[in-house]
Amino acid sequence: MPSLDHAELRPAYPVRTERLLLRPLTEADVDDMLVYRSRPDVCRYVPFAPMDRQVLLDRLAGPWARTALTGEDQSLTLGVELAATGQLVGDVILFWHSALHRGGEVGYLLDPRFTGHGYATEAAAAMLRLGFEELGLHRIIARLDERNEASAAVARRLGMRLEARLVLNELFKGEWSTELDFAMLADEWRQRG
């Protein structure tokens, strides 16, 4: 079985979908990101606290500055921009967890002002495409808190299957959380309609 020992992902930017442009984030995005990443309700079920301007600037200069995946244990965070207006409406992430097992993970976060239009599903599908078709991953997962029904709905719309429900498995932000694990295989990606 082939491994990803020498694989890398260097997307041509912007990554275009029907209505969106996925692109590297810059310091110019800090105000738009602050609108949604500073909100307690948006951060309730994700593994970070509401962010202030300095935290965002630090991330934009650090881990979010990456524009390619060149090895396992790296992640690629891209801004989700409306092609028609240039408005940043959220961000998506692709983790490369293992070269040997060809495994990754996808995540998505949207400004609540722009939910309900299918943007999260469209952007996450583009990240799945990058992971499967350009990086050569075999399996991509999405892990989320069971109470995050909107995120679970996105995973289902993507065609990911629910593989596990880990009951009260993690102490998360001061309370026990039940984790849902969704997954998709490369063969399933290729067969989807």
Rosetta blueprint (number, residue, H / E / L):
1 M L
2 P L
3 S L
4 L L
5 D L
6 H L
7 A L
8 E L
9 L E
10 R L
11 P L
12 A L
13 Y L
14 P L
15 V E
16 R E
17 T L
18 E L
19 R L
20 L E
21 L E
22 L E
23 R E
24 P E
25 L L
26 T L
27 E H
28 A H
29 D H
30 V H
31 D H
32 D H
33 M H
34 L H
35 V H
36 Y H
37 R H
38 S L
39 R L
40 P H
41 D H
42 V H
43 C H
44 R L
45 Y L
46 V L
47 P L
48 F L
49 A L
50 P L
51 M L
52 D L
53 R H
54 Q H
55 V H
56 L H
57 L H
58 D H
59 R H
60 L H
61 A H
62 G L
63 P H
64 W H
65 A H
66 R L
67 T L
68 A L
69 L E
70 T L
71 G L
72 E L
73 D L
74 Q E
75 S E
76 L E
77 T E
78 L E
79 G E
80 V E
81 E E
82 L E
83 A L
84 A L
85 T L
86 G L
87 Q L
88 L E
89 V E
90 G E
91 D E
92 V E
93 I E
94 L E
95 F E
96 W E
97 H E
98 S E
99 A L
100 L L
101 H L
102 R L
103 G E
104 G E
105 E E
106 V E
107 G E
108 Y E
109 L E
110 L E
111 D L
112 P H
113 R H
114 F H
115 T L
116 G L
117 H L
118 G L
119 Y H
120 A H
121 T H
122 E H
123 A H
124 A H
125 A H
126 A H
127 M H
128 L H
129 R H
130 L H
131 G H
132 F H
133 E H
134 E H
135 L H
136 G L
137 L L
138 H L
139 R E
140 I E
141 I E
142 A E
143 R E
144 L E
145 D E
146 E L
147 R L
148 N L
149 E H
150 A H
151 S H
152 A H
153 A H
154 V H
155 A H
156 R H
157 R H
158 L L
159 G L
160 M L
161 R E
162 L E
163 E E
164 A E
165 R E
166 L E
167 V E
168 L E
169 N E
170 E E
171 L E
172 F E
173 K L
174 G L
175 E E
176 W E
177 S E
178 T E
179 E E
180 L E
181 D E
182 F E
183 A E
184 M E
185 L E
186 A H
187 D H
188 E H
189 W H
190 R H
191 Q H
192 R L
193 G L
